[in-house]
Amino acid sequence: MPPTMPIGTIATTSPVDGGNPSPCAANLNSPAPAGGTVVNLSSNNSAVTVPSSVTVPAGQTTQSFTATTSQVSADVSVTISGTSSAGTISPGDVQVKSLADPGEG
């Protein structure tokens, strides 16, 4: 059986300084059906938190959301994943930058 093609992607803004918000979006390849498409969101690292889910409205292909970042001691790459009962969604990565002053030390 061939692999299932993703129904959409998670778009991210990267890099972002730790402690600043990161605009993101759940993008579908085709418009959401009546009732919309719920995309459940998760982050693989506590340096980035996301809403538990967003709904792409009926007839639309995109729903924006904000990822909240924390200050980090070293740069870190964080993956934001999305799942939906309608199919798989390709994850997006956020590069969270350390605010450490390069002139110190």
N, CA, C and O atoms as a printed pandas DataFrame, in Angstrom:
     atom_number atom_name residue_name chain_id  residue_number  x_coord  y_coord  z_coord
0              1         N          MET        A               1    0.851   -1.178    0.000
1              2        CA          MET        A               1    0.000    0.000    0.000
2              3         C          MET        A               1    0.901    1.247    0.000
3              4         O          MET        A               1    1.800    1.348    0.834
4              5         N          PRO        A               2    0.672    2.198   -0.924
5              6        CA          PRO        A               2    1.538    3.388   -0.975
6              7         C          PRO        A               2    1.317    4.280    0.237
7              8         O          PRO        A               2    0.243    4.262    0.838
8              9         N          PRO        A               3    2.342    5.068    0.603
9             10        CA          PRO        A               3    2.186    5.958    1.761
10            11         C          PRO        A               3    1.102    7.002    1.495
11            12         O          PRO        A               3    0.887    7.418    0.357
12            13         N          THR        A               4    0.433    7.412    2.554
13            14        CA          THR        A               4   -0.614    8.424    2.453
14            15         C          THR        A               4    0.021    9.795    2.278
15            16         O          THR        A               4    0.943   10.159    3.008
16            17         N          MET        A               5   -0.473   10.547    1.314
17            18        CA          MET        A               5    0.030   11.904    1.094
18            19         C          MET        A               5   -0.537   12.835    2.173
19            20         O          MET        A               5   -1.711   12.732    2.530
20            21         N          PRO        A               6    0.290   13.733    2.684
21            22        CA          PRO        A               6   -0.205   14.685    3.693
22            23         C          PRO        A               6   -1.318   15.559    3.112
23            24         O          PRO        A               6   -1.305   15.905    1.931
24            25         N          ILE        A               7   -2.286   15.908    3.975
25            26        CA          ILE        A               7   -3.373   16.797    3.553
26            27         C          ILE        A               7   -3.002   18.260    3.754
27            28         O          ILE        A               7   -3.745   19.155    3.352
28            29         N          GLY        A               8   -1.847   18.503    4.378
29            30        CA          GLY        A               8   -1.426   19.878    4.621
30            31         C          GLY        A               8   -0.094   19.943    5.337
31            32         O          GLY        A               8    0.591   18.934    5.507
32            33         N          THR        A               9    0.261   21.156    5.755
33            34        CA          THR        A               9    1.535   21.396    6.437
34            35         C          THR        A               9    1.348   22.378    7.582
35            36         O          THR        A               9    0.385   23.143    7.623
36            37         N          ILE        A              10    2.294   22.335    8.508
37            38        CA          ILE        A              10    2.398   23.364    9.548
38            39         C          ILE        A              10    3.473   24.338    9.087
39            40         O          ILE        A              10    4.631   23.955    8.925
40            41         N          ALA        A              11    3.095   25.592    8.877
41            42        CA          ALA        A              11    4.041   26.628    8.458
42            43         C          ALA        A              11    4.501   27.393    9.695
43            44         O          ALA        A              11    3.694   27.742   10.557
44            45         N          THR        A              12    5.808   27.651    9.775
45            46        CA          THR        A              12    6.369   28.341   10.935
46            47         C          THR        A              12    7.216   29.530   10.495
47            48         O          THR        A              12    7.639   29.626    9.343
48            49         N          THR        A              13    7.450   30.426   11.438
49            50        CA          THR        A              13    8.367   31.535   11.234
50            51         C          THR        A              13    9.628   31.208   12.014
51            52         O          THR        A              13    9.567   30.957   13.218
52            53         N          SER        A              14   10.759   31.210   11.347
53            54        CA          SER        A              14   11.980   30.789   12.004
54            55         C          SER        A              14   13.160   31.506   11.353
55            56         O          SER        A              14   13.120   31.729   10.143
56            57         N          PRO        A              15   14.193   31.872   12.081
57            58        CA          PRO        A              15   14.336   31.682   13.530
58            59         C          PRO        A              15   13.575   32.753   14.304
59            60         O          PRO        A              15   13.147   33.764   13.747
60            61         N          VAL        A              16   13.420   32.503   15.602
61            62        CA          VAL        A              16   12.773   33.463   16.501
62            63         C          VAL        A              16   13.582   33.516   17.789
63            64         O          VAL        A              16   14.042   32.489   18.287
64            65         N          ASP        A              17   13.751   34.719   18.321
65            66        CA          ASP        A              17   14.453   34.869   19.595
66            67         C          ASP        A              17   13.597   34.286   20.709
67            68         O          ASP        A              17   12.399   34.561   20.787
68            69         N          GLY        A              18   14.218   33.473   21.579
69            70        CA          GLY        A              18   13.503   32.895   22.707
70            71         C          GLY        A              18   12.798   33.963   23.525
71            72         O          GLY        A              18   13.368   35.017   23.807
72            73         N          GLY        A              19   11.556   33.688   23.905
73            74        CA          GLY        A              19   10.756   34.641   24.666
74            75         C          GLY        A              19    9.820   35.452   23.794
75            76         O          GLY        A              19    8.956   36.161   24.310
76            77         N          ASN        A              20    9.976   35.363   22.476
77            78        CA          ASN        A              20    9.114   36.085   21.542
78            79         C          ASN        A              20    8.112   35.136   20.899
79            80         O          ASN        A              20    8.385   33.942   20.767
80            81         N          PRO        A              21    6.949   35.658   20.495
81            82        CA          PRO        A              21    5.980   34.796   19.810
82            83         C          PRO        A              21    6.440   34.458   18.405
83            84         O          PRO        A              21    7.206   35.204   17.795
84            85         N          SER        A              22    5.972   33.338   17.900
85            86        CA          SER        A              22    6.298   32.909   16.545
86            87         C          SER        A              22    4.995   32.673   15.783
87            88         O          SER        A              22    4.263   31.732   16.090
88            89         N          PRO        A              23    4.697   33.521   14.786
89            90        CA          PRO        A              23    3.486   33.297   13.992
90            91         C          PRO        A              23    3.594   31.999   13.200
91            92         O          PRO        A              23    4.629   31.717   12.597
92            93         N          CYS        A              24    2.526   31.215   13.205
93            94        CA          CYS        A              24    2.498   29.934   12.503
94            95         C          CYS        A              24    1.134   29.784   11.829
95            96         O          CYS        A              24    0.241   30.610   12.017
96            97         N          ALA        A              25    0.990   28.731   11.052
97            98        CA          ALA        A              25   -0.294   28.456   10.413
98            99         C          ALA        A              25   -0.431   26.975   10.113
99           100         O          ALA        A              25    0.543   26.283    9.817
100          101         N          ALA        A              26   -1.667   26.512   10.199
101          102        CA          ALA        A              26   -2.010   25.178    9.707
102          103         C          ALA        A              26   -2.559   25.383    8.305
103          104         O          ALA        A              26   -3.581   26.045    8.123
104          105         N          ASN        A              27   -1.884   24.819    7.320
105          106        CA          ASN        A              27   -2.270   24.982    5.915
106          107         C          ASN        A              27   -2.744   23.653    5.345
107          108         O          ASN        A              27   -2.068   22.632    5.470
108          109         N          LEU        A              28   -3.919   23.682    4.716
109          110        CA          LEU        A              28   -4.453   22.495    4.056
110          111         C          LEU        A              28   -4.218   22.600    2.555
111          112         O          LEU        A              28   -4.173   23.699    2.003
112          113         N          ASN        A              29   -4.071   21.463    1.904
113          114        CA          ASN        A              29   -3.865   21.449    0.460
114          115         C          ASN        A              29   -5.133   21.783   -0.314
115          116         O          ASN        A              29   -5.058   22.209   -1.466
116          117         N          SER        A              30   -6.306   21.593    0.307
117          118        CA          SER        A              30   -7.577   21.922   -0.327
118          119         C          SER        A              30   -8.506   22.499    0.741
119          120         O          SER        A              30   -8.288   22.279    1.932
120          121         N          PRO        A              31   -9.533   23.230    0.327
121          122        CA          PRO        A              31  -10.411   23.873    1.318
122          123         C          PRO        A              31  -11.042   22.880    2.292
123          124         O          PRO        A              31  -11.367   21.748    1.933
124          125         N          ALA        A              32  -11.204   23.332    3.521
125          126        CA          ALA        A              32  -11.831   22.507    4.556
126          127         C          ALA        A              32  -13.304   22.278    4.213
127          128         O          ALA        A              32  -13.955   23.154    3.644
128          129         N          PRO        A              33  -13.824   21.105    4.558
129          130        CA          PRO        A              33  -15.238   20.812    4.280
130          131         C          PRO        A              33  -16.166   21.556    5.244
131          132         O          PRO        A              33  -15.704   22.252    6.148
132          133         N          ALA        A              34  -17.456   21.404    5.047
133          134        CA          ALA        A              34  -18.448   21.988    5.960
134          135         C          ALA        A              34  -18.117   21.563    7.385
135          136         O          ALA        A              34  -17.820   20.395    7.637
136          137         N          GLY        A              35  -18.169   22.502    8.304
137          138        CA          GLY        A              35  -17.826   22.220    9.695
138          139         C          GLY        A              35  -16.360   22.455   10.008
139          140         O          GLY        A              35  -15.971   22.485   11.175
140          141         N          GLY        A              36  -15.533   22.625    8.962
141          142        CA          GLY        A              36  -14.112   22.906    9.160
142          143         C          GLY        A              36  -13.312   21.649    9.433
143          144         O          GLY        A              36  -13.856   20.553    9.570
144          145         N          THR        A              37  -11.995   21.841    9.507
145          146        CA          THR        A              37  -11.072   20.747    9.805
146          147         C          THR        A              37  -10.301   21.099   11.072
147          148         O          THR        A              37   -9.598   22.109   11.121
148          149         N          VAL        A              38  -10.438   20.264   12.087
149          150        CA          VAL        A              38   -9.706   20.464   13.338
150          151         C          VAL        A              38   -8.308   19.887   13.182
151          152         O          VAL        A              38   -8.133   18.743   12.764
152          153         N          VAL        A              39   -7.312   20.705   13.529
153          154        CA          VAL        A              39   -5.915   20.264   13.510
154          155         C          VAL        A              39   -5.427   20.291   14.948
155          156         O          VAL        A              39   -5.361   21.350   15.571
156          157         N          ASN        A              40   -5.083   19.113   15.474
157          158        CA          ASN        A              40   -4.529   19.009   16.824
158          159         C          ASN        A              40   -3.037   19.296   16.748
159          160         O          ASN        A              40   -2.328   18.739   15.910
160          161         N          LEU        A              41   -2.568   20.172   17.633
161          162        CA          LEU        A              41   -1.182   20.633   17.586
162          163         C          LEU        A              41   -0.383   20.138   18.779
163          164         O          LEU        A              41   -0.926   19.943   19.867
164          165         N          SER        A              42    0.915   19.935   18.566
165          166        CA          SER        A              42    1.815   19.588   19.663
166          167         C          SER        A              42    3.220   20.039   19.319
167          168         O          SER        A              42    3.565   20.245   18.155
168          169         N          SER        A              43    4.029   20.188   20.372
169          170        CA          SER        A              43    5.423   20.584   20.240
170          171         C          SER        A              43    6.265   19.504   20.898
171          172         O          SER        A              43    5.860   18.924   21.905
172          173         N          ASN        A              44    7.451   19.229   20.325
173          174        CA          ASN        A              44    8.295   18.184   20.896
174          175         C          ASN        A              44    9.285   18.716   21.937
175          176         O          ASN        A              44   10.159   17.982   22.397
176          177         N          ASN        A              45    9.144   20.003   22.309
177          178        CA          ASN        A              45   10.065   20.603   23.270
178          179         C          ASN        A              45    9.326   21.703   24.025
179          180         O          ASN        A              45    8.584   22.478   23.422
180          181         N          SER        A              46    9.524   21.776   25.333
181          182        CA          SER        A              46    8.816   22.769   26.150
182          183         C          SER        A              46    9.259   24.204   25.869
183          184         O          SER        A              46    8.663   25.144   26.397
184          185         N          ALA        A              47   10.295   24.389   25.046
185          186        CA          ALA        A              47   10.717   25.742   24.680
186          187         C          ALA        A              47    9.684   26.426   23.771
187          188         O          ALA        A              47    9.700   27.646   23.606
188          189         N          VAL        A              48    8.789   25.624   23.187
189          190        CA          VAL        A              48    7.729   26.163   22.332
190          191         C          VAL        A              48    6.406   25.534   22.750
191          192         O          VAL        A              48    6.274   24.311   22.792
192          193         N          THR        A              49    5.428   26.383   23.057
193          194        CA          THR        A              49    4.094   25.891   23.364
194          195         C          THR        A              49    3.132   26.380   22.288
195          196         O          THR        A              49    3.273   27.486   21.766
196          197         N          VAL        A              50    2.158   25.545   21.968
197          198        CA          VAL        A              50    1.175   25.849   20.931
198          199         C          VAL        A              50   -0.218   25.569   21.483
199          200         O          VAL        A              50   -0.368   24.828   22.454
200          201         N          PRO        A              51   -1.238   26.164   20.861
201          202        CA          PRO        A              51   -2.608   25.810   21.279
202          203         C          PRO        A              51   -2.833   24.310   21.078
203          204         O          PRO        A              51   -2.177   23.695   20.237
204          205         N          SER        A              52   -3.741   23.727   21.830
205          206        CA          SER        A              52   -3.980   22.290   21.682
206          207         C          SER        A              52   -4.558   21.954   20.311
207          208         O          SER        A              52   -4.325   20.866   19.784
208          209         N          SER        A              53   -5.313   22.892   19.733
209          210        CA          SER        A              53   -5.852   22.662   18.390
210          211         C          SER        A              53   -6.291   23.984   17.774
211          212         O          SER        A              53   -6.492   24.980   18.469
212          213         N          VAL        A              54   -6.433   23.968   16.450
213          214        CA          VAL        A              54   -7.019   25.076   15.702
214          215         C          VAL        A              54   -7.988   24.467   14.704
215          216         O          VAL        A              54   -7.856   23.301   14.331
216          217         N          THR        A              55   -8.961   25.256   14.274
217          218        CA          THR        A              55   -9.906   24.783   13.274
218          219         C          THR        A              55   -9.771   25.625   12.019
219          220         O          THR        A              55   -9.914   26.847   12.059
220          221         N          VAL        A              56   -9.496   24.968   10.914
221          222        CA          VAL        A              56   -9.494   25.644    9.622
222          223         C          VAL        A              56  -10.961   25.737    9.201
223          224         O          VAL        A              56  -11.618   24.713    9.016
224          225         N          PRO        A              57  -11.483   26.973    9.046
225          226        CA          PRO        A              57  -12.917   27.126    8.751
226          227         C          PRO        A              57  -13.319   26.514    7.409
227          228         O          PRO        A              57  -12.500   26.400    6.497
228          229         N          ALA        A              58  -14.574   26.129    7.304
229          230        CA          ALA        A              58  -15.118   25.564    6.070
230          231         C          ALA        A              58  -14.816   26.484    4.891
231          232         O          ALA        A              58  -15.013   27.697    4.967
232          233         N          GLY        A              59  -14.338   25.893    3.810
233          234        CA          GLY        A              59  -14.048   26.650    2.597
234          235         C          GLY        A              59  -12.704   27.342    2.592
235          236         O          GLY        A              59  -12.303   27.906    1.574
236          237         N          GLN        A              60  -11.996   27.309    3.717
237          238        CA          GLN        A              60  -10.694   27.960    3.839
238          239         C          GLN        A              60   -9.580   26.913    3.794
239          240         O          GLN        A              60   -9.829   25.718    3.952
240          241         N          THR        A              61   -8.350   27.380    3.577
241          242        CA          THR        A              61   -7.211   26.459    3.564
242          243         C          THR        A              61   -6.195   26.746    4.667
243          244         O          THR        A              61   -5.254   25.974    4.855
244          245         N          THR        A              62   -6.376   27.862    5.408
245          246        CA          THR        A              62   -5.368   28.261    6.398
246          247         C          THR        A              62   -6.018   28.746    7.683
247          248         O          THR        A              62   -7.045   29.424    7.655
248          249         N          GLN        A              63   -5.407   28.387    8.816
249          250        CA          GLN        A              63   -5.767   28.969   10.105
250          251         C          GLN        A              63   -4.472   29.324   10.827
251          252         O          GLN        A              63   -3.645   28.457   11.110
252          253         N          SER        A              64   -4.310   30.607   11.117
253          254        CA          SER        A              64   -3.112   31.079   11.816
254          255         C          SER        A              64   -3.202   30.765   13.305
255          256         O          SER        A              64   -4.289   30.646   13.870
256          257         N          PHE        A              65   -2.038   30.634   13.923
257          258        CA          PHE        A              65   -1.950   30.508   15.379
258          259         C          PHE        A              65   -0.587   31.016   15.799
259          260         O          PHE        A              65    0.305   31.193   14.969
260          261         N          THR        A              66   -0.432   31.250   17.088
261          262        CA          THR        A              66    0.833   31.754   17.615
262          263         C          THR        A              66    1.477   30.704   18.506
263          264         O          THR        A              66    0.843   30.163   19.411
264          265         N          ALA        A              67    2.743   30.427   18.238
265          266        CA          ALA        A              67    3.540   29.574   19.113
266          267         C          ALA        A              67    4.263   30.486   20.094
267          268         O          ALA        A              67    4.863   31.484   19.695
268          269         N          THR        A              68    4.206   30.145   21.367
269          270        CA          THR        A              68    4.876   30.917   22.403
270          271         C          THR        A              68    6.223   30.276   22.691
271          272         O          THR        A              68    6.302   29.077   22.959
272          273         N          THR        A              69    7.287   31.078   22.637
273          274        CA          THR        A              69    8.613   30.525   22.897
274          275         C          THR        A              69    9.128   30.982   24.261
275          276         O          THR        A              69    8.741   32.033   24.771
276          277         N          SER        A              70    9.991   30.181   24.825
277          278        CA          SER        A              70   10.654   30.506   26.089
278          279         C          SER        A              70   12.096   30.880   25.807
279          280         O          SER        A              70   12.655   30.509   24.775
280          281         N          GLN        A              71   12.694   31.618   26.733
281          282        CA          GLN        A              71   14.118   31.908   26.596
282          283         C          GLN        A              71   14.889   30.599   26.767
283          284         O          GLN        A              71   14.559   29.779   27.623
284          285         N          VAL        A              72   15.911   30.420   25.945
285          286        CA          VAL        A              72   16.719   29.204   25.986
286          287         C          VAL        A              72   18.184   29.583   26.187
287          288         O          VAL        A              72   18.608   30.673   25.804
288          289         N          SER        A              73   18.955   28.673   26.793
289          290        CA          SER        A              73   20.371   28.957   27.044
290          291         C          SER        A              73   21.229   28.661   25.819
291          292         O          SER        A              73   22.357   29.143   25.716
292          293         N          ALA        A              74   20.697   27.873   24.896
293          294        CA          ALA        A              74   21.392   27.559   23.633
294          295         C          ALA        A              74   20.334   27.399   22.553
295          296         O          ALA        A              74   19.199   27.019   22.840
296          297         N          ASP        A              75   20.706   27.688   21.315
297          298        CA          ASP        A              75   19.762   27.545   20.212
298          299         C          ASP        A              75   19.192   26.130   20.181
299          300         O          ASP        A              75   19.898   25.156   20.442
300          301         N          VAL        A              76   17.908   26.033   19.859
301          302        CA          VAL        A              76   17.258   24.722   19.812
302          303         C          VAL        A              76   16.252   24.700   18.662
303          304         O          VAL        A              76   15.569   25.689   18.396
304          305         N          SER        A              77   16.176   23.552   17.987
305          306        CA          SER        A              77   15.188   23.352   16.932
306          307         C          SER        A              77   14.023   22.567   17.517
307          308         O          SER        A              77   14.216   21.514   18.125
308          309         N          VAL        A              78   12.815   23.083   17.330
309          310        CA          VAL        A              78   11.611   22.472   17.894
310          311         C          VAL        A              78   10.650   22.143   16.752
311          312         O          VAL        A              78   10.439   22.955   15.852
312          313         N          THR        A              79   10.074   20.951   16.798
313          314        CA          THR        A              79    9.125   20.523   15.771
314          315         C          THR        A              79    7.701   20.703   16.276
315          316         O          THR        A              79    7.348   20.243   17.362
316          317         N          ILE        A              80    6.891   21.380   15.469
317          318        CA          ILE        A              80    5.462   21.515   15.751
318          319         C          ILE        A              80    4.744   20.535   14.829
319          320         O          ILE        A              80    4.880   20.594   13.607
320          321         N          SER        A              81    3.981   19.637   15.437
321          322        CA          SER        A              81    3.269   18.612   14.680
322          323         C          SER        A              81    1.776   18.890   14.691
323          324         O          SER        A              81    1.238   19.477   15.630
324          325         N          GLY        A              82    1.126   18.456   13.627
325          326        CA          GLY        A              82   -0.320   18.574   13.536
326          327         C          GLY        A              82   -0.922   17.263   13.105
327          328         O          GLY        A              82   -0.367   16.567   12.255
328          329         N          THR        A              83   -2.065   16.917   13.690
329          330        CA          THR        A              83   -2.786   15.718   13.308
330          331         C          THR        A              83   -4.248   16.085   13.072
331          332         O          THR        A              83   -4.761   17.049   13.639
332          333         N          SER        A              84   -4.895   15.311   12.238
333          334        CA          SER        A              84   -6.299   15.540   11.941
334          335         C          SER        A              84   -6.946   14.217   11.584
335          336         O          SER        A              84   -6.295   13.323   11.045
336          337         N          SER        A              85   -8.221   14.097   11.884
337          338        CA          SER        A              85   -8.939   12.879   11.495
338          339         C          SER        A              85   -9.056   12.787    9.980
339          340         O          SER        A              85   -9.330   11.714    9.442
340          341         N          ALA        A              86   -8.847   13.923    9.278
341          342        CA          ALA        A              86   -8.947   13.945    7.819
342          343         C          ALA        A              86   -7.686   13.408    7.139
343          344         O          ALA        A              86   -7.719   13.092    5.949
344          345         N          GLY        A              87   -6.572   13.298    7.876
345          346        CA          GLY        A              87   -5.336   12.802    7.286
346          347         C          GLY        A              87   -4.111   13.354    7.975
347          348         O          GLY        A              87   -4.218   14.080    8.964
348          349         N          THR        A              88   -2.941   13.010    7.454
349          350        CA          THR        A              88   -1.688   13.441    8.060
350          351         C          THR        A              88   -1.331   14.866    7.632
351          352         O          THR        A              88   -1.719   15.327    6.559
352          353         N          ILE        A              89   -0.592   15.539    8.487
353          354        CA          ILE        A              89   -0.149   16.913    8.240
354          355         C          ILE        A              89    1.358   16.960    8.460
355          356         O          ILE        A              89    1.857   16.509    9.491
356          357         N          SER        A              90    2.075   17.509    7.489
357          358        CA          SER        A              90    3.534   17.592    7.604
358          359         C          SER        A              90    3.917   18.584    8.701
359          360         O          SER        A              90    3.359   19.680    8.756
360          361         N          PRO        A              91    4.865   18.218    9.581
361          362        CA          PRO        A              91    5.269   19.108   10.676
362          363         C          PRO        A              91    6.108   20.285   10.189
363          364         O          PRO        A              91    6.614   20.287    9.066
364          365         N          GLY        A              92    6.243   21.277   11.053
365          366        CA          GLY        A              92    7.102   22.430   10.786
366          367         C          GLY        A              92    8.080   22.614   11.929
367          368         O          GLY        A              92    7.779   22.263   13.070
368          369         N          ASP        A              93    9.248   23.164   11.631
369          370        CA          ASP        A              93   10.281   23.385   12.648
370          371         C          ASP        A              93   10.444   24.865   12.958
371          372         O          ASP        A              93   10.360   25.715   12.072
372          373         N          VAL        A              94   10.682   25.157   14.242
373          374        CA          VAL        A              94   10.988   26.510   14.700
374          375         C          VAL        A              94   12.379   26.481   15.313
375          376         O          VAL        A              94   12.651   25.676   16.204
376          377         N          GLN        A              95   13.249   27.346   14.845
377          378        CA          GLN        A              95   14.580   27.484   15.436
378          379         C          GLN        A              95   14.482   28.582   16.489
379          380         O          GLN        A              95   14.304   29.752   16.149
380          381         N          VAL        A              96   14.598   28.213   17.779
381          382        CA          VAL        A              96   14.543   29.178   18.877
382          383         C          VAL        A              96   15.973   29.580   19.201
383          384         O          VAL        A              96   16.818   28.739   19.508
384          385         N          LYS        A              97   16.229   30.884   19.127
385          386        CA          LYS        A              97   17.581   31.405   19.309
386          387         C          LYS        A              97   17.798   31.834   20.765
387          388         O          LYS        A              97   16.909   32.386   21.413
388          389         N          SER        A              98   18.997   31.561   21.246
389          390        CA          SER        A              98   19.405   31.990   22.566
390          391         C          SER        A              98   19.621   33.509   22.562
391          392         O          SER        A              98   20.071   34.084   21.571
392          393         N          LEU        A              99   19.295   34.134   23.678
393          394        CA          LEU        A              99   19.508   35.572   23.808
394          395         C          LEU        A              99   20.849   35.880   24.478
395          396         O          LEU        A              99   21.127   37.024   24.837
396          397         N          ALA        A             100   21.670   34.846   24.638
397          398        CA          ALA        A             100   22.983   35.044   25.275
398          399         C          ALA        A             100   23.770   36.097   24.496
399          400         O          ALA        A             100   23.824   36.065   23.267
400          401         N          ASP        A             101   24.370   37.013   25.217
401          402        CA          ASP        A             101   25.161   38.081   24.620
402          403         C          ASP        A             101   26.471   37.497   24.143
403          404         O          ASP        A             101   27.244   37.002   24.962
404          405         N          PRO        A             102   26.762   37.534   22.817
405          406        CA          PRO        A             102   28.008   36.949   22.334
406          407         C          PRO        A             102   29.261   37.666   22.846
407          408         O          PRO        A             102   30.365   37.127   22.754
408          409         N          GLY        A             103   29.094   38.886   23.386
409          410        CA          GLY        A             103   30.241   39.619   23.906
410          411         C          GLY        A             103   30.629   39.214   25.309
411          412         O          GLY        A             103   31.691   39.604   25.796
412          413         N          GLU        A             104   29.760   38.412   25.990
413          414        CA          GLU        A             104   30.058   38.004   27.362
414          415         C          GLU        A             104   30.959   36.790   27.385
415          416         O          GLU        A             104   30.979   35.997   26.443
416          417         N          GLY        A             105   31.703   36.649   28.468
417          418        CA          GLY        A             105   32.484   35.435   28.686
418          419         C          GLY        A             105   33.836   35.595   28.177
419          420         O          GLY        A             105   34.645   34.671   28.272
